[in-house]
Amino acid sequence: MSNVLKIPCSIIRGGTSKGIFFRSENLPEDHEKREKVILRAFGSPDLRQIDGLAGANSLTSKVAIISQSKDEVGVIDYTFGQVSITSKVVDWTGNCGNLSSAVGLFAVGEGLVPVTEPATKVVVFNTNTQKKIHINMPALNGEITTEGDLLIPGVPFTGAPFLVEFEDPSGSVTKKLLPTGRPLDSIEISGLGSFHYSLVDAANPVVFLLAEELGLDGIELPEAVEKMTDKLEKIEAIRSRICVEMGLVATPSEATRSSPAIPKIGFVSRVRSFVTPDGKNVGQEEIDLVARLASMQKMHRAYMVTGAICTAVASQIEGTVVWEVLRESARRTGKVRIGQPYGPMEVNLTINRDSGFKVEKAGVWRTARRILDGCVYVPESQL
């Protein structure tokens, strides 16, 4: 197998995402070759990803590249990539908050960070957004504890609670909390109509739409929305135009092709009861708003952590579409319960309002589990 690369890696679930984790030193230094290796390891492009490690879904087609920071002692560098299923693209623009929750687990397992009891804290520097993330994990008998009683919506099994805190999440990509300078804007799409939207950049930039303006109730499940091809096309048409206005790309078609993951886009609505994909009832009293998100031209099956942070931040900014649909009692509290497809997802914000509006910290509880360690074989002739 002299013409085959043998690369150590791990498959780890973090929150409602699952990714392939690599040590940076085990991948080619050249960026172009590194991308080719990752795409081939994942089995992309292929809708089934049948000849690779990934799972044929945007939630399971993610890569995390980990190393010791060269600049700061005790800090772990983490680079996230969203690997396209349909094209030869790895989107390095933003971060994945769910997968971030597993970075500390991998770093400790690789011996990059020592275990301390009863809790181990790992400081992570996300190179995509140039922001720090603090991951607090329970530990016992020299190991990180992954078994516990926390059940997060979108994961069928319980796990140990990991507190994931994003430091100063505003302006992750655009360097501005409100990239347009306004909490509310409108856009006219030829042949589709006019839409109000709020573009907010906290942990990741997200375009928020009103469900009713898309002709939706807001409580539709992702699988149902994906069957409405006209709705998906409308959502992508809006997203790609705003991507151009953000200056990320030159044309809408280029946005779909080369920036499919950033900005994220979603729709929000006022609290309503709904039923999750596994048949559980979510009552109005459990949530403060209803929201759905999309990425890579697909509906997210659960809810992104970075998207949840952005949703929570947007909900606290007067004038945004998220503020307008938010339960009034949740305004200006910093604590928001998002009614995502699998149930309530809580985000806690620390906001300094003394001199304007500054989000100092955003925290969520996640679970994570190391599933497999091994090597992936990549044919060099196919790179």
C-alpha positions as CSV (number, residue, x, y, z in Angstrom):
1,M,0.0,0.0,0.0
2,S,2.9,2.3,-0.8
3,N,0.7,4.6,-2.9
4,V,-1.9,5.0,-0.1
5,L,-1.6,7.6,2.7
6,K,-2.4,6.2,6.2
7,I,-3.6,9.0,8.4
8,P,-4.5,8.7,12.1
9,C,-7.9,10.3,13.0
10,S,-10.8,10.0,15.3
11,I,-14.6,10.1,14.9
12,I,-16.2,12.1,17.6
13,R,-19.7,13.3,18.3
14,G,-20.0,16.8,19.7
15,G,-23.5,18.0,20.5
16,T,-25.7,17.2,17.5
17,S,-22.8,17.0,15.1
18,K,-20.3,14.3,14.3
19,G,-16.8,15.0,12.8
20,I,-13.5,13.6,11.8
21,F,-10.7,14.9,14.0
22,F,-7.1,15.1,12.8
23,R,-3.9,16.3,14.4
24,S,-2.6,19.1,12.2
25,E,0.9,17.5,11.9
26,N,-0.7,14.3,10.4
27,L,-2.1,16.2,7.4
28,P,-0.1,17.8,4.5
29,E,1.1,21.3,5.2
30,D,0.2,22.5,1.7
31,H,-3.4,23.9,1.9
32,E,-4.5,22.6,-1.5
33,K,-3.2,19.1,-0.9
34,R,-4.7,19.1,2.6
35,E,-8.1,19.9,1.1
36,K,-7.8,17.1,-1.4
37,V,-6.8,14.6,1.3
38,I,-9.8,15.7,3.4
39,L,-12.3,15.5,0.5
40,R,-11.0,12.0,-0.4
41,A,-11.0,10.8,3.2
42,F,-14.7,12.0,3.5
43,G,-15.7,10.4,0.2
44,S,-16.7,13.8,-1.3
45,P,-18.2,14.7,-3.7
46,D,-20.8,12.0,-3.5
47,L,-24.4,12.2,-2.1
48,R,-23.8,8.9,-0.2
49,Q,-20.1,9.5,0.6
50,I,-20.0,5.8,0.2
51,D,-16.2,5.6,-0.2
52,G,-15.3,7.7,2.8
53,L,-15.8,8.3,6.4
54,A,-18.5,10.9,6.4
55,G,-22.2,10.3,6.8
56,A,-24.0,11.8,3.8
57,N,-25.4,14.7,5.8
58,S,-24.1,18.2,6.6
59,L,-24.2,17.3,10.3
60,T,-21.8,14.4,9.8
61,S,-19.6,15.9,7.0
62,K,-17.3,18.1,9.3
63,V,-13.6,18.2,9.9
64,A,-11.7,19.4,12.9
65,I,-7.9,20.0,12.8
66,I,-6.2,20.3,16.1
67,S,-2.8,21.4,17.3
68,Q,-1.0,23.1,20.2
69,S,-1.1,26.8,19.9
70,K,2.3,28.3,18.7
71,D,1.4,31.6,20.2
72,E,-0.1,30.9,23.6
73,V,0.9,28.2,26.2
74,G,-1.9,25.9,27.3
75,V,-4.2,26.9,24.4
76,I,-5.4,24.5,21.7
77,D,-5.8,25.7,18.1
78,Y,-8.9,24.4,16.3
79,T,-9.7,24.8,12.7
80,F,-13.1,23.8,11.5
81,G,-14.1,22.8,7.9
82,Q,-17.6,22.1,6.5
83,V,-17.0,19.5,3.8
84,S,-19.4,19.7,0.9
85,I,-21.2,16.5,-0.1
86,T,-22.0,17.6,-3.6
87,S,-18.8,19.5,-4.7
88,K,-15.1,19.6,-4.2
89,V,-15.4,22.3,-1.6
90,V,-14.3,22.6,2.1
91,D,-15.8,25.8,3.6
92,W,-13.4,27.2,6.2
93,T,-15.3,30.5,6.7
94,G,-17.0,29.9,10.0
95,N,-17.1,27.6,13.0
96,C,-19.3,24.7,14.2
97,G,-20.3,25.2,17.9
98,N,-21.6,21.6,18.3
99,L,-18.3,20.2,17.1
100,S,-16.4,22.7,19.3
101,S,-17.7,20.9,22.3
102,A,-15.7,17.8,21.4
103,V,-12.4,19.6,20.9
104,G,-11.4,19.5,24.6
105,L,-12.2,15.8,24.7
106,F,-9.9,15.1,21.7
107,A,-7.2,17.4,23.0
108,V,-7.1,15.6,26.4
109,G,-7.2,12.2,24.7
110,E,-4.2,13.1,22.6
111,G,-2.2,14.2,25.6
112,L,-2.2,17.9,24.6
113,V,-3.9,19.0,27.8
114,P,-3.6,17.3,31.2
115,V,-6.6,16.1,33.2
116,T,-7.5,17.9,36.4
117,E,-10.2,16.7,38.8
118,P,-13.0,17.2,39.4
119,A,-13.2,19.4,36.3
120,T,-10.9,20.0,33.3
121,K,-11.0,23.2,31.5
122,V,-9.6,23.5,27.9
123,V,-9.1,26.9,26.3
124,V,-9.6,26.6,22.5
125,F,-8.7,29.2,19.9
126,N,-10.9,28.8,16.8
127,T,-8.7,29.9,13.9
128,N,-11.7,30.4,11.6
129,T,-13.3,33.1,13.7
130,Q,-10.2,34.2,15.8
131,K,-12.3,33.7,18.9
132,K,-11.7,31.7,22.1
133,I,-13.9,29.0,23.5
134,H,-13.8,27.6,27.0
135,I,-14.8,24.0,27.5
136,N,-15.4,22.7,31.0
137,M,-15.6,18.9,31.4
138,P,-16.1,16.7,34.4
139,A,-13.2,14.3,35.2
140,L,-12.7,11.3,37.4
141,N,-9.8,8.8,38.0
142,G,-7.6,10.6,35.5
143,E,-10.1,10.6,32.7
144,I,-12.7,12.9,31.2
145,T,-16.2,11.7,32.1
146,T,-18.5,11.3,29.1
147,E,-21.2,9.2,30.7
148,G,-24.0,11.1,32.5
149,D,-27.6,12.1,32.7
150,L,-27.8,15.1,30.4
151,L,-30.0,14.5,27.4
152,I,-29.8,17.2,24.8
153,P,-32.4,17.5,22.1
154,G,-31.2,15.9,18.9
155,V,-29.1,13.2,20.5
156,P,-30.8,9.9,21.5
157,F,-28.5,9.0,24.4
158,T,-27.5,10.8,27.6
159,G,-24.0,12.0,28.4
160,A,-21.9,14.0,30.9
161,P,-22.6,17.8,30.8
162,F,-19.9,19.9,29.1
163,L,-20.2,23.6,29.6
164,V,-19.1,25.3,26.3
165,E,-18.6,29.1,26.6
166,F,-17.9,31.4,23.7
167,E,-15.9,34.4,24.6
168,D,-16.9,37.7,22.9
169,P,-18.7,36.0,20.1
170,S,-19.7,39.1,18.2
171,G,-18.3,39.8,14.7
172,S,-17.0,36.3,14.2
173,V,-16.6,36.7,10.4
174,T,-17.5,40.2,9.5
175,K,-16.0,41.9,12.7
176,K,-19.4,43.5,13.3
177,L,-22.4,42.4,15.4
178,L,-24.7,44.0,12.8
179,P,-22.9,43.8,9.5
180,T,-25.4,46.2,7.8
181,G,-25.4,48.5,10.7
182,R,-29.1,48.0,11.2
183,P,-31.2,45.5,13.1
184,L,-33.7,45.2,10.3
185,D,-33.4,45.3,6.5
186,S,-35.5,44.2,3.5
187,I,-34.6,42.7,0.2
188,E,-36.4,42.3,-3.1
189,I,-35.8,39.1,-5.0
190,S,-37.0,39.2,-8.6
191,G,-39.9,36.9,-9.1
192,L,-40.1,35.9,-5.5
193,G,-41.1,39.1,-3.6
194,S,-39.8,41.3,-0.8
195,F,-38.6,39.9,2.5
196,H,-37.6,41.5,5.9
197,Y,-34.4,40.1,7.4
198,S,-31.9,40.6,10.2
199,L,-28.3,39.8,9.6
200,V,-26.5,39.2,12.9
201,D,-22.9,38.0,13.3
202,A,-22.4,36.3,16.7
203,A,-20.4,33.0,16.8
204,N,-21.4,32.8,13.1
205,P,-23.3,35.2,10.8
206,V,-26.9,34.2,10.4
207,V,-29.7,35.7,8.2
208,F,-33.0,35.6,10.1
209,L,-36.3,35.6,8.2
210,L,-39.9,35.6,9.3
211,A,-41.5,32.2,8.7
212,E,-44.8,33.8,7.6
213,E,-43.1,35.8,4.8
214,L,-41.8,32.5,3.4
215,G,-45.3,31.0,3.5
216,L,-44.5,28.8,6.4
217,D,-46.0,28.3,9.9
218,G,-42.6,28.1,11.5
219,I,-43.1,24.8,13.2
220,E,-42.4,22.6,10.2
221,L,-39.8,20.0,10.7
222,P,-36.6,20.0,8.5
223,E,-37.6,17.0,6.5
224,A,-40.9,18.6,5.6
225,V,-39.3,21.8,4.5
226,E,-36.8,20.0,2.3
227,K,-39.7,18.5,0.4
228,M,-40.8,22.0,-0.4
229,T,-38.2,22.7,-3.1
230,D,-39.7,26.1,-3.9
231,K,-39.1,27.2,-0.3
232,L,-35.5,25.9,-0.3
233,E,-34.8,27.7,-3.6
234,K,-36.3,30.9,-2.1
235,I,-34.2,30.6,1.0
236,E,-31.0,30.1,-1.0
237,A,-31.9,32.9,-3.4
238,I,-32.1,35.3,-0.4
239,R,-29.0,33.9,1.3
240,S,-26.9,34.1,-1.8
241,R,-27.9,37.7,-2.5
242,I,-27.0,38.7,1.1
243,C,-23.7,36.8,0.8
244,V,-22.9,39.1,-2.1
245,E,-23.9,42.2,-0.1
246,M,-21.7,41.1,2.8
247,G,-18.7,41.1,0.3
248,L,-17.9,37.4,0.8
249,V,-18.4,36.7,-3.0
250,A,-19.0,38.6,-6.2
251,T,-22.2,36.8,-7.5
252,P,-25.1,34.8,-6.0
253,S,-24.1,31.7,-8.0
254,E,-20.6,32.0,-6.5
255,A,-22.2,32.2,-3.1
256,T,-23.9,28.8,-3.6
257,R,-20.8,27.3,-5.0
258,S,-17.9,28.6,-2.9
259,S,-19.6,29.9,0.3
260,P,-22.4,27.5,0.9
261,A,-22.1,27.5,4.7
262,I,-21.7,31.2,5.5
263,P,-23.9,33.0,6.2
264,K,-26.2,30.5,7.8
265,I,-29.9,31.3,7.2
266,G,-33.1,30.4,9.1
267,F,-36.6,31.5,9.9
268,V,-38.3,32.3,13.2
269,S,-41.8,32.5,14.5
270,R,-43.7,33.1,17.8
271,V,-44.1,30.3,20.3
272,R,-46.4,27.5,19.2
273,S,-46.6,23.9,20.3
274,F,-45.1,21.4,17.9
275,V,-44.1,17.7,17.7
276,T,-40.4,16.6,17.4
277,P,-39.2,14.1,14.8
278,D,-39.3,11.4,17.6
279,G,-42.9,12.2,18.5
280,K,-42.4,14.3,21.6
281,N,-44.7,17.3,22.3
282,V,-43.0,20.6,22.9
283,G,-45.4,23.0,24.7
284,Q,-45.5,26.7,24.4
285,E,-44.5,27.2,28.0
286,E,-41.2,25.4,27.4
287,I,-39.8,27.8,24.8
288,D,-39.5,31.6,24.0
289,L,-39.6,31.4,20.2
290,V,-39.6,28.8,17.4
291,A,-36.7,28.7,15.0
292,R,-35.2,26.6,12.2
293,L,-31.8,26.9,10.5
294,A,-30.3,25.9,7.2
295,S,-26.7,25.3,6.0
296,M,-25.2,24.0,2.8
297,Q,-28.6,24.4,1.1
298,K,-30.1,21.8,3.5
299,M,-32.2,22.2,6.6
300,H,-30.3,21.5,9.8
301,R,-31.8,18.5,11.4
302,A,-31.5,19.9,14.9
303,Y,-29.9,23.3,15.6
304,M,-26.3,24.6,15.4
305,V,-24.7,25.8,18.6
306,T,-23.2,28.9,16.8
307,G,-26.7,29.4,15.3
308,A,-28.3,29.2,18.7
309,I,-25.9,31.7,20.1
310,C,-26.6,34.1,17.2
311,T,-30.3,33.5,17.7
312,A,-30.1,34.3,21.4
313,V,-28.0,37.4,20.7
314,A,-30.4,38.6,18.0
315,S,-33.3,38.1,20.3
316,Q,-31.9,40.6,22.7
317,I,-31.4,43.3,20.1
318,E,-34.4,45.5,19.8
319,G,-35.8,45.7,16.2
320,T,-34.6,42.4,14.8
321,V,-37.1,39.9,13.5
322,V,-36.0,37.6,16.3
323,W,-36.8,40.3,18.9
324,E,-40.2,40.8,17.3
325,V,-41.2,37.1,17.7
326,L,-39.6,36.5,21.1
327,R,-41.8,36.0,24.1
328,E,-41.8,39.4,25.8
329,S,-40.8,38.1,29.2
330,A,-37.5,36.8,27.7
331,R,-36.4,40.2,26.3
332,R,-33.4,41.7,27.9
333,T,-32.9,38.7,30.2
334,G,-29.9,37.1,28.5
335,K,-31.6,33.7,28.8
336,V,-33.4,32.3,25.8
337,R,-35.1,29.0,25.2
338,I,-35.1,28.2,21.4
339,G,-37.8,25.9,20.1
340,Q,-35.6,23.9,17.7
341,P,-36.8,20.8,15.8
342,Y,-35.9,18.4,18.6
343,G,-37.1,20.6,21.5
344,P,-35.9,23.4,23.8
345,M,-32.3,24.6,23.5
346,E,-31.2,27.1,26.2
347,V,-28.5,29.7,25.7
348,N,-27.2,31.9,28.5
349,L,-25.7,35.3,27.6
350,T,-23.6,37.6,29.7
351,I,-24.3,41.1,28.2
352,N,-22.7,44.3,29.2
353,R,-25.2,47.1,28.6
354,D,-23.4,49.9,30.4
355,S,-21.8,51.2,27.2
356,G,-24.1,50.0,24.4
357,F,-24.5,46.3,23.8
358,K,-21.5,43.9,24.3
359,V,-21.9,40.2,24.6
360,E,-19.1,39.1,26.9
361,K,-19.9,35.4,26.9
362,A,-22.4,32.9,25.6
363,G,-22.8,29.5,27.2
364,V,-24.5,26.2,26.2
365,W,-24.5,22.8,27.7
366,R,-23.5,19.9,25.4
367,T,-22.5,16.3,25.5
368,A,-19.7,14.7,23.5
369,R,-18.3,11.2,23.0
370,R,-15.2,9.8,21.3
371,I,-16.6,7.0,19.0
372,L,-13.6,5.6,17.1
373,D,-9.9,6.0,16.8
374,G,-8.0,4.6,13.8
375,C,-6.5,5.5,10.5
376,V,-8.1,6.5,7.2
377,Y,-6.5,5.3,4.0
378,V,-6.4,7.8,1.1
379,P,-5.2,6.8,-2.4
380,E,-2.6,9.2,-3.5
381,S,-3.3,8.6,-7.1
382,Q,-6.8,10.0,-6.6
383,L,-5.8,13.3,-5.1
